[in-house]
Amino acid sequence: MAGHSQFKNIMHRKGRQDAARSKMFSKLAREITVAAKMGTPDPDMNPRLRLAVNNAKAQSMPKDNIQRAINKASGGDSENYEEVRYEGYGPGGVAFIVEALTDNRNRTASNVRTAFTKSGGAMGETGSVAFMFERVGEIVYKPEAGDAEAVMEAAIEAGAEDVQSDENGHTIYCAFEDIGDVSGALEGNLGEAESVKAIWKPQTTTPVDEEKAESVLKMVDRLDEDDDVQNVYANFEVDDETLAKLSA
């Protein structure tokens, strides 16, 4: 297990609290609705829905909003969302994977393509950059869950593959197919996680300077602002000082 990696998950950046929270709730609700529609509306019987609900709770999403999103799945007027994935290259040759839930593929594809183009990048075919990423489970705990050694021990016992701990908390990685088992075992030792989800983790990273990093982060923000986009992953590598400066 590696204790630390220079790669920083861009999804962990903070900022623009109120507007960001409203948009985040909207995206969490969409995931809950899709998960409930694909299986049973009972979180105890639907692993994907259980993860979606737990992640919504971890972000302090009101119970009424969560239940409304579940109920929407069984309503006759609910939208039919599709899961789509876009790939391509952004500024500095950085590889991007964009996940979306959409009821209009043409609209979403056009918006995502525009975000790539405006940033000086180019959208590619499905699979054009996915080989540079690995589909894994990511389980995030706040610093209060324990010190790095205790979390490492719990992660090894739970069957995880990697742990990264810093002042912001602990990020535990496991095989994609082991998300349920590993997160369940960790909950028994460390309590409820801040988030549990499947992510695209870069296997190789692309170093960028401050100028390129700023362009990459602007592209991430542009994509995040689209209501259809659920997750954005990029394989850029930048030093902590530069990232802190640009994320301020």
JOFEN-V231668 format. One record per pair of residues at least 4 apart in sequence whose ideal C-beta (glycine too) atoms are under 6 Angstrom apart, sorted by the first residue. I is the first residue (numbers start at 1). GAP is how many residues later the second one is. Records with the same first field share a line. If there is no record, write none. Layout:
# JOFEN-V231668
I->GAP + GAP
This chain:
# JOFEN-V231668
1->161 + 162
2->160
4->160
5->159
6->231
7->198 + 230
8->235
10->210 + 224
13->234
16->4
17->4
20->4
25->36
27->203
28->28 + 33
29->40
30->71
31->21
32->20 + 37
33->36 + 39 + 40
34->47 + 67
35->13 + 14 + 17
36->5 + 13 + 34 + 37
37->36
39->7
40->5 + 6
41->29
43->6 + 7 + 10
47->133
51->145
53->13
55->140
56->5 + 10
58->136 + 137
61->4 + 5
72->6
79->24
81->20 + 22
82->20
83->18
84->16
85->14
86->12 + 26 + 37
87->10 + 37 + 41 + 42
88->8 + 28 + 33 + 34 + 35 + 36
89->4 + 32 + 33
90->4 + 6 + 29 + 31 + 126 + 129
91->28 + 29 + 121 + 124 + 125
92->116 + 120
93->113
94->112 + 122 + 140 + 142
95->34 + 37 + 140
96->138
97->103 + 136
98->14 + 125 + 131 + 134
99->131 + 132
100->8 + 128 + 129 + 130
101->129
102->6 + 126
105->4
108->120
111->115
113->10
114->4
115->107 + 108
116->5 + 6 + 7
119->100
124->4
132->71 + 72 + 103
133->67 + 69
134->67 + 69
135->41
136->37 + 40 + 65
137->37 + 39 + 42 + 61
138->35 + 59 + 61
139->33 + 44 + 54 + 57
140->31 + 54 + 55
141->4 + 28 + 29 + 49 + 52 + 53
142->27 + 52
143->26
145->45
146->4 + 5
148->17
151->19
152->11
154->32 + 35 + 36
155->5 + 8 + 17
158->24 + 27 + 28
159->23
160->12 + 14 + 22
161->12 + 13
162->11
163->9
164->7
165->5
174->4 + 8
176->22
178->4
179->4
183->13
186->4
187->5
200->33
202->33
205->30 + 32
206->29 + 30
207->30
208->4 + 5 + 28 + 30
210->32
213->25 + 29 + 33
214->32
216->20
217->29
220->12
223->6 + 9
238->4 + 5
243->4
